[in-house]
């Protein structure tokens, strides 16, 4: 009986550490993921019958060193995201040079920037709230 109780206590302690570390990790996130997506058709099959490939490149933008709860810090983060979106899209062009973009697909940089700024706005709002 003591052996079973020890295992149960150990399991509960491990679960507690897992929950605590998950909460701490969530609170310490100081980066935005910038993903440059592209939906493409193989160049030899552009008539709508060929396979569609979805490729992406991701860059991580840290804001650990800036206070995004301030206007100037938020502007720095926005510029970092713009730069990362541009770099990710340039990288995807180099990695997949012979692909033909699907018509009406949003521009790579704008799409990457918009998605990342959605994350950034959430982080900025939380940082601004912490300042009050």
C-alpha positions in Angstrom: 0.0 0.0 0.0 2.9 2.4 0.8 4.4 1.7 -2.6 1.2 2.7 -4.4 0.8 5.8 -2.2 4.4 6.8 -3.1 3.8 6.4 -6.8 0.6 8.4 -6.6 2.4 11.2 -4.7 5.2 11.2 -7.3 2.7 11.4 -10.1 0.9 14.3 -8.5 4.1 16.2 -7.9 5.2 15.6 -11.5 1.8 16.8 -12.7 2.1 19.9 -10.5 5.6 20.7 -12.0 4.3 20.2 -15.5 1.4 22.6 -14.9 3.6 25.2 -13.2 6.3 25.1 -15.9 3.6 25.4 -18.6 2.2 28.4 -17.0 5.6 30.0 -16.5 6.5 29.3 -20.1 3.3 30.9 -21.3 4.0 34.0 -19.2 7.5 34.2 -20.5 6.8 34.1 -24.2 8.7 37.0 -25.7 8.6 36.3 -29.4 6.3 36.5 -32.4 6.3 33.9 -35.1 6.4 35.3 -38.6 5.4 32.8 -41.2 5.8 33.5 -44.9 3.2 31.2 -46.6 2.9 30.4 -50.2 0.4 28.2 -52.0 1.8 27.2 -55.4 1.2 25.0 -58.3 3.9 23.1 -60.0 5.0 25.2 -63.0 4.3 22.4 -65.5 0.7 22.0 -64.3 -0.9 25.5 -64.2 -4.2 24.5 -65.8 -5.8 23.7 -62.5 -5.3 20.0 -62.7 -1.9 19.7 -61.1 -1.0 19.3 -57.4 -0.9 22.3 -55.1 2.0 22.7 -52.8 1.8 24.7 -49.6 5.2 25.8 -48.4 6.3 28.2 -45.7 9.2 29.7 -43.9 9.1 30.9 -40.4 11.2 33.4 -38.5 11.0 34.2 -34.8 11.0 37.8 -33.7 12.1 38.4 -30.2 10.9 41.4 -28.1 12.7 40.3 -25.0 14.9 43.3 -25.0 12.2 46.0 -25.6 9.2 47.2 -23.6 6.3 46.7 -26.0 4.0 48.3 -23.5 5.2 51.7 -24.7 4.5 53.3 -28.0 8.2 53.4 -29.0 8.7 49.7 -28.0 5.6 48.7 -30.0 7.0 50.5 -33.1 10.3 48.7 -32.7 8.5 45.4 -32.6 6.4 46.3 -35.7 9.6 47.2 -37.6 11.2 43.9 -36.6 8.1 42.0 -37.8 8.2 43.9 -41.2 11.9 43.0 -41.6 11.3 39.4 -40.7 8.4 39.1 -43.1 10.5 40.5 -45.9 13.4 38.2 -45.1 11.1 35.1 -44.8 9.6 35.9 -48.2 13.0 36.4 -49.8 14.0 33.1 -48.4 11.0 31.3 -49.7 11.7 32.7 -53.2 15.2 31.4 -53.0 14.1 27.9 -51.8 11.4 27.5 -54.4 12.4 29.6 -57.4 10.6 27.5 -60.0 7.2 27.6 -58.5 4.3 29.6 -60.0 2.1 31.4 -57.4 -1.6 30.6 -57.5 -3.5 33.6 -58.8 -5.3 35.8 -56.2 -3.0 34.6 -53.5 -2.2 37.6 -51.2 1.3 39.0 -51.4 3.8 37.1 -49.2 5.1 40.0 -47.2 1.7 41.4 -46.4 0.3 38.1 -45.5 3.2 37.2 -43.2 3.1 40.7 -41.6 -0.6 40.7 -41.0 -0.6 37.3 -39.3 2.4 38.2 -37.1 0.9 41.6 -36.2 -2.2 39.8 -34.9 0.0 38.0 -32.4 1.9 41.3 -31.7 -1.3 43.2 -31.0 -2.3 40.6 -28.4 1.2 40.8 -26.7 1.2 44.6 -26.9 -2.3 44.9 -25.3 -1.1 42.6 -22.4 2.0 44.7 -21.9 0.1 47.9 -21.9 -2.4 46.5 -19.4 0.5 45.4 -17.1 1.8 49.1 -17.2 -1.5 50.4 -15.8 
